Amino acid sequence: MIQGNGLVAFQNAKNELVGRFGELMQWINTHGIHLSDAQTGVNSTDQQSGDDLSSASSGLSALIANPNR
């Protein structure tokens, strides 16, 4: 359990974090950033990267299995 000065420091840090998060959300809204659209892009890129890696890995495995190919 956090007590004394540690508790005060923790509460201050939490309050600062909450305040900064509020500022970030305000900035996002002010600048018209749509987080769901951004997440969709990240998910698509992640999926494509995984597919590319899988394809490259399969090709490499085939080359290793048949080096004279």
TORFILO-669799 format. One line per 2 residues: their letters; for each residue x, y, z of N, C-alpha, C. Coordinates in nm, 2 decimals, always signed. Each point is the difference from the previous one (the first is absolute). Layout:
BEGIN
a) X:Y:Z:X:Y:Z:X:Y:Z ~ ... $
END
This chain:
BEGIN
mi) +0.08:-0.12:+0.00:-0.08:+0.12:+0.00:+0.09:+0.12:+0.00 ~ -0.04:+0.10:-0.08:+0.08:+0.12:-0.01:-0.05:+0.10:+0.11 $
qg) +0.10:+0.05:+0.07:-0.03:+0.09:+0.12:+0.09:+0.12:-0.01 ~ -0.04:+0.10:+0.08:+0.08:+0.12:+0.02:+0.03:+0.08:-0.13 $
ng) +0.13:+0.04:-0.01:+0.04:+0.08:-0.11:-0.02:-0.08:-0.13 ~ +0.02:-0.13:+0.00:-0.02:-0.08:-0.12:-0.14:+0.01:-0.05 $
lv) -0.10:+0.00:+0.09:-0.14:+0.01:-0.04:-0.03:+0.13:-0.06 ~ +0.05:+0.11:+0.06:-0.02:+0.13:-0.05:+0.06:+0.02:-0.14 $
af) +0.12:-0.05:-0.02:+0.07:+0.00:-0.13:-0.08:-0.08:-0.10 ~ -0.05:-0.11:+0.04:-0.08:-0.09:-0.09:-0.13:+0.08:-0.04 $
qn) -0.07:+0.06:+0.09:-0.12:+0.07:-0.02:+0.02:+0.12:-0.09 ~ +0.11:+0.07:+0.02:+0.04:+0.11:-0.09:+0.03:-0.04:-0.14 $
ak) +0.07:-0.11:-0.01:+0.03:-0.05:-0.13:-0.12:-0.05:-0.08 ~ -0.09:-0.06:+0.08:-0.13:-0.04:-0.06:-0.08:+0.12:-0.05 $
ne) -0.01:+0.10:+0.08:-0.07:+0.12:-0.03:+0.06:+0.07:-0.13 ~ +0.13:+0.00:+0.00:+0.07:+0.06:-0.12:-0.03:-0.08:-0.13 $
lv) +0.01:-0.13:+0.02:-0.03:-0.09:-0.12:-0.14:+0.02:-0.05 ~ -0.10:+0.00:+0.09:-0.14:+0.02:-0.03:-0.02:+0.14:-0.07 $
gr) +0.07:+0.10:+0.05:-0.01:+0.13:-0.06:+0.06:+0.01:-0.14 ~ +0.11:-0.06:-0.02:+0.07:-0.01:-0.13:-0.08:-0.08:-0.10 $
fg) -0.06:-0.11:+0.05:-0.08:-0.08:-0.09:-0.12:+0.09:-0.05 ~ -0.06:+0.07:+0.09:-0.11:+0.09:-0.04:+0.04:+0.10:-0.10 $
el) +0.12:+0.06:+0.02:+0.06:+0.09:-0.10:+0.02:-0.07:-0.14 ~ +0.05:-0.12:+0.01:+0.02:-0.07:-0.13:-0.13:-0.03:-0.07 $
mq) -0.10:-0.04:+0.07:-0.13:-0.02:-0.06:-0.06:+0.12:-0.06 ~ +0.02:+0.12:+0.07:-0.05:+0.12:-0.05:+0.08:+0.04:-0.13 $
wi) +0.13:-0.02:+0.00:+0.08:+0.03:-0.12:-0.04:-0.09:-0.12 ~ -0.03:-0.13:+0.03:-0.05:-0.09:-0.10:-0.13:+0.05:-0.06 $
nt) -0.09:+0.04:+0.08:-0.13:+0.04:-0.04:+0.01:+0.14:-0.08 ~ +0.09:+0.09:+0.05:+0.02:+0.13:-0.07:+0.05:-0.02:-0.14 $
hg) +0.09:-0.10:-0.02:+0.07:-0.02:-0.12:-0.07:-0.10:-0.09 ~ -0.12:-0.04:+0.04:-0.08:-0.09:-0.09:+0.06:-0.14:-0.02 $
ih) +0.07:-0.04:+0.09:+0.06:-0.14:-0.01:-0.10:-0.10:+0.05 ~ -0.03:-0.10:-0.09:-0.09:-0.10:+0.04:+0.07:-0.13:+0.03 $
ls) +0.01:-0.03:+0.13:+0.08:-0.11:+0.05:-0.05:-0.14:-0.06 ~ -0.13:-0.01:-0.02:-0.04:-0.13:-0.06:+0.05:-0.02:-0.14 $
da) +0.00:+0.11:-0.08:+0.06:-0.01:-0.13:+0.15:-0.03:+0.00 ~ +0.07:+0.06:+0.09:+0.14:-0.03:+0.02:+0.03:-0.14:+0.04 $
qt) -0.09:-0.05:+0.09:+0.02:-0.14:+0.05:-0.03:-0.10:-0.12 ~ -0.10:+0.03:-0.08:-0.02:-0.08:-0.12:+0.12:-0.01:-0.09 $
gv) +0.06:+0.12:-0.02:+0.12:+0.00:-0.08:+0.12:-0.08:+0.06 ~ +0.01:+0.01:+0.13:+0.11:-0.08:+0.07:-0.03:-0.15:-0.01 $
ns) -0.13:-0.04:+0.02:-0.03:-0.14:-0.01:+0.02:-0.05:-0.14 ~ -0.03:+0.08:-0.10:+0.02:-0.05:-0.14:+0.15:-0.01:-0.03 $
td) +0.08:+0.09:+0.04:+0.14:+0.00:-0.02:+0.06:-0.12:+0.08 ~ -0.04:-0.03:+0.12:+0.05:-0.11:+0.08:-0.04:-0.13:-0.07 $
qq) -0.12:-0.01:-0.05:-0.04:-0.13:-0.07:+0.08:-0.02:-0.13 ~ +0.02:+0.11:-0.08:+0.08:-0.01:-0.12:+0.14:-0.04:+0.03 $
sg) +0.06:+0.06:+0.11:+0.14:-0.03:+0.04:+0.01:-0.15:+0.04 ~ -0.10:-0.05:+0.07:+0.00:-0.14:+0.04:-0.01:-0.09:-0.12 $
dd) -0.09:+0.04:-0.10:-0.01:-0.08:-0.12:+0.13:+0.00:-0.08 ~ +0.06:+0.11:-0.01:+0.13:+0.01:-0.08:+0.11:-0.08:+0.07 $
ls) +0.00:+0.00:+0.13:+0.10:-0.07:+0.07:-0.02:-0.15:-0.01 ~ -0.13:-0.04:+0.00:-0.03:-0.15:-0.01:+0.04:-0.04:-0.14 $
sa) -0.03:+0.08:-0.10:+0.03:-0.04:-0.14:+0.15:-0.01:-0.02 ~ +0.08:+0.10:+0.05:+0.14:+0.00:-0.01:+0.06:-0.12:+0.07 $
ss) -0.06:-0.03:+0.12:+0.05:-0.12:+0.08:-0.02:-0.13:-0.08 ~ -0.12:-0.01:-0.06:-0.03:-0.12:-0.08:+0.10:-0.01:-0.12 $
gl) +0.03:+0.11:-0.07:+0.09:+0.00:-0.11:+0.14:-0.04:+0.05 ~ +0.04:+0.05:+0.11:+0.13:-0.03:+0.05:+0.01:-0.15:+0.05 $
sa) -0.10:-0.05:+0.06:-0.01:-0.14:+0.04:+0.02:-0.09:-0.13 ~ -0.07:+0.04:-0.10:+0.01:-0.08:-0.13:+0.14:+0.00:-0.05 $
li) +0.06:+0.12:+0.00:+0.14:+0.00:-0.05:+0.10:-0.08:+0.09 ~ -0.02:+0.00:+0.13:+0.08:-0.07:+0.08:-0.02:-0.15:-0.02 $
an) -0.12:-0.04:-0.02:-0.04:-0.15:-0.02:+0.06:-0.05:-0.13 ~ +0.00:+0.09:-0.10:+0.05:-0.04:-0.14:+0.10:+0.10:-0.04 $
pn) +0.12:-0.01:+0.05:+0.10:+0.11:-0.04:+0.04:+0.00:-0.15 ~ -0.02:-0.11:-0.07:+0.04:-0.01:-0.14:-0.11:+0.05:-0.09 $
r) -0.11:+0.04:+0.05:-0.12:+0.04:-0.07:+0.03:+0.13:-0.08 $
END
